[in-house]
Amino acid sequence: YRNRLGFLSNDAVTLSKAGDYFNFFVTTAMAVTSDDPIDLTASSTKPVTLNYVKPTSVGLVLFGPTEQFLLTTDSDILSPTTAKINTLSTYECDSKIEAIGLGTTMAFISKTPLYTRVFELLDIRPDNPPFMYDETKTIPELIPSTVNSMISSPALSIVSLGTIGSDTIYQYRFLQQGEKRPLESWYKWKLTGTLLDQFFDISTFYATVTYGTRVYVVSMDLTQASEEGVLTLPTGERTDVC
């Protein structure tokens, strides 16, 4: 990040010298230079353990189990004298499943003993708290707490969740128009086999599954358009029903 190599260690964030990724020693003990390593600690009233980090245009979002922080700078140069860590939000966040990007926003999950909730951080700024939206507010008991895989496709506006070893995946799809989201829906698919991995490639969703003693890669085209589709529209266009 900003031409530095970084590490998380409990509540500390350590960044190497600028342009020298494996150098974590200061140039001189007499003065602080702008390219010196950065070593900061996130502080709170609760114990802090930083699990992973996601970069944004305004800084690095640091995710802990109960709080989220923002490493940023008020200057054009990220240096030991300008870098700072501020509390961003105080939501419970799963430590094993990393947050995902949805284009201009960021989503992460929070688990209860029985179910999983998906939260979305919007309008992340260094000077104001972000907006938080619970994507699963309308379906609080749809996604089980066993999910351990979450991916997204910002181009297709889709989030996909699944449990390794299960044959069911849960997907969230939405239509984004500026700052508004006029359409959004949750649905679940039953795979032919049990899930091993999932990923997106352009407009296609891929799932690696096991069925019996074999392993398959299943592909699903999500463009909803096909010249050889089963449905003919009044305009003469043929398409698939998805």
GIWO-V934374 format. One record per residue. N is the residue number from 1. OMEGA is omega in whole degrees, -180 to 180 (none if undefined). BURIAL is b if it has 16 or more other ideal C-beta (glycine too) atoms within 10 Angstrom, else e. D_LAST is the distance of its C-alpha to the last C-alpha in Angstrom with 1 decimal. Layout:
N	OMEGA	BURIAL	D_LAST
N	OMEGA	BURIAL	D_LAST
//
This chain:
1	-178	e	39.9
2	178	e	42.2
3	177	e	43.7
4	175	b	44.6
5	-174	e	43.6
6	177	b	43.0
7	172	e	43.2
8	178	b	42.6
9	-176	e	45.2
10	-179	e	45.1
11	-175	b	45.6
12	174	e	46.7
13	-178	b	45.1
14	178	b	47.0
15	-178	b	46.5
16	173	b	48.5
17	180	b	50.7
18	178	b	49.0
19	180	e	48.6
20	-165	e	50.2
21	-175	e	47.5
22	179	e	49.8
23	180	e	52.6
24	-180	b	52.7
25	-179	e	56.4
26	-180	b	57.8
27	179	e	59.8
28	179	e	62.9
29	-177	e	63.9
30	-177	e	65.9
31	178	e	63.0
32	178	e	59.2
33	-175	e	57.6
34	-179	e	54.2
35	178	b	52.9
36	176	b	54.0
37	-180	b	51.7
38	179	b	50.0
39	-177	e	50.2
40	179	b	49.0
41	176	e	48.4
42	-176	b	45.9
43	180	e	47.9
44	175	e	47.0
45	177	e	48.6
46	175	e	46.5
47	-175	e	46.5
48	171	b	44.2
49	-178	e	42.4
50	-174	b	40.1
51	180	b	37.3
52	-173	b	35.3
53	176	b	35.1
54	179	b	32.6
55	173	e	33.8
56	-179	b	33.2
57	-178	e	34.9
58	180	e	37.5
59	180	b	38.3
60	176	b	37.4
61	-178	b	35.6
62	-175	b	37.2
63	173	b	35.5
64	-177	b	37.7
65	-178	b	37.0
66	-179	e	38.1
67	175	b	38.4
68	-177	b	37.0
69	179	b	39.4
70	173	b	39.4
71	-175	b	41.7
72	178	b	42.6
73	176	b	45.6
74	-179	e	47.2
75	176	e	48.6
76	-178	e	47.2
77	175	e	48.5
78	-175	b	47.3
79	179	b	50.5
80	-178	b	52.2
81	-178	e	53.8
82	-178	e	50.8
83	179	b	47.9
84	178	e	47.2
85	179	b	44.8
86	175	e	43.8
87	-178	b	41.9
88	180	b	38.4
89	-177	b	37.1
90	179	e	37.9
91	175	b	34.7
92	-174	b	34.4
93	179	b	32.4
94	-174	b	31.5
95	-175	e	33.8
96	-179	e	31.9
97	-175	b	28.4
98	176	e	28.8
99	-179	b	27.4
100	178	b	24.6
101	178	e	24.4
102	-178	b	21.7
103	179	e	23.4
104	180	e	26.2
105	-177	b	25.9
106	-177	b	26.2
107	175	b	24.8
108	-175	b	26.5
109	175	b	26.5
110	-173	b	29.2
111	167	b	29.7
112	179	e	31.5
113	-176	e	32.8
114	-170	e	29.8
115	-179	b	26.8
116	176	b	25.5
117	179	b	25.2
118	178	b	23.7
119	180	b	26.0
120	177	b	25.6
121	-179	b	28.7
122	174	e	28.8
123	180	e	31.7
124	-180	b	33.7
125	179	e	37.3
126	-174	e	40.6
127	-179	e	42.5
128	177	e	40.1
129	179	e	38.0
130	172	b	34.2
131	180	e	31.8
132	-180	e	29.9
133	178	e	26.7
134	-178	e	25.5
135	-176	b	21.7
136	-178	b	21.8
137	-179	e	24.2
138	180	e	21.8
139	-173	b	20.9
140	-177	e	24.3
141	-180	e	24.1
142	-172	e	20.5
143	-179	b	21.2
144	-178	e	24.2
145	-178	e	27.1
146	-177	e	26.8
147	179	b	24.1
148	178	b	25.8
149	178	b	23.1
150	179	b	21.4
151	180	b	20.0
152	172	b	18.4
153	-180	b	17.1
154	-180	e	18.9
155	-180	e	17.4
156	-178	b	13.8
157	-178	b	15.1
158	169	b	13.9
159	-178	b	16.2
160	178	b	15.8
161	179	b	18.5
162	178	b	19.7
163	178	b	22.9
164	-177	e	24.5
165	178	e	25.2
166	-179	b	22.4
167	-177	b	19.3
168	174	b	17.2
169	-179	b	15.7
170	-177	b	15.1
171	178	b	13.1
172	-179	b	13.9
173	-175	b	12.2
174	176	b	14.3
175	-178	e	15.3
176	176	b	18.9
177	-176	e	21.3
178	178	e	24.8
179	-177	e	26.0
180	178	e	23.6
181	-173	e	20.1
182	-179	e	19.0
183	174	e	15.5
184	-177	e	14.8
185	172	e	13.0
186	174	b	13.5
187	178	e	11.5
188	179	e	12.6
189	175	e	11.6
190	-177	e	14.2
191	173	b	15.3
192	-175	e	17.3
193	-180	b	20.5
194	-172	b	21.8
195	171	b	21.1
196	-180	b	23.7
197	178	e	22.2
198	180	b	19.1
199	177	e	18.8
200	173	b	17.0
201	-176	e	18.1
202	-177	e	17.3
203	-177	e	13.6
204	175	e	13.1
205	-180	b	13.2
206	175	e	15.9
207	173	b	17.2
208	-174	e	20.7
209	172	b	21.2
210	178	e	24.2
211	-174	e	24.2
212	179	e	27.7
213	-177	e	30.0
214	177	e	27.5
215	-178	e	25.4
216	170	e	22.1
217	-178	e	19.9
218	180	e	16.1
219	180	e	14.0
220	179	e	10.3
221	-175	e	9.5
222	-179	b	7.8
223	-180	e	9.1
224	178	e	6.2
225	180	e	9.4
226	179	e	11.2
227	-179	e	14.5
228	-177	e	14.0
229	-175	e	10.7
230	-177	e	10.8
231	178	e	10.8
232	-179	e	13.9
233	177	e	14.4
234	180	e	18.0
235	-178	e	18.8
236	180	e	18.3
237	178	e	15.4
238	-176	e	13.0
239	177	b	9.3
240	174	e	6.2
241	-178	e	3.8
242	none	e	0.0
//
